[in-house]
Amino acid sequence: MAAQRYKIKITTTSGLVVYWVKRGCVHTLSRELADIWVKNFKPAIFQVTKSGELAPPSPGVETFPIASVEMEPET
């Protein structure tokens, strides 16, 4: 039986909810890594695109400030 994987759910300050996307796909982590990722995430450093990719705030790219991140079991 494979270990449970977790998605990272990102909520922006405007209420947009997306899942973290890395290399074009929703990225999943082991429970331990997801827990560490959520506990140590610094929303002041990154913003998120509508497609769920993390990016630093930069001109020419539509990004949204992040209000919170949480782990959610992959279904």
Residue, then its C-alpha position, 0 to 999 in steps of 0.5 A: m500500500a502506497a503512503q498517503r500523498y498531500k496537495i497544498k491548497i493555497t488561498t489568496t487574500s482575494g479568496l481565490v483557491v488553487y492547488w500548488v502546481k509544479r512543472g504543469c501538474v498539481h504537486t503532492l508531498s508525503r505527509e511529513l514534507a507537506d507538514i513542514w512545507v505548510k508550517n514554514f511557508k512564507p507568504a510574503i516571499f511568494q505569490v500565486t498565479k491563477s493556475g497555481e504556480l508560485a512566483p515572486p511578485s513581478p511586473g507582467v505576470e498576474t499573481f495574487p498575494i497568499a493569505s494561507v496554505e494548508m495540506e489536503p489529502e490527495t484523492 
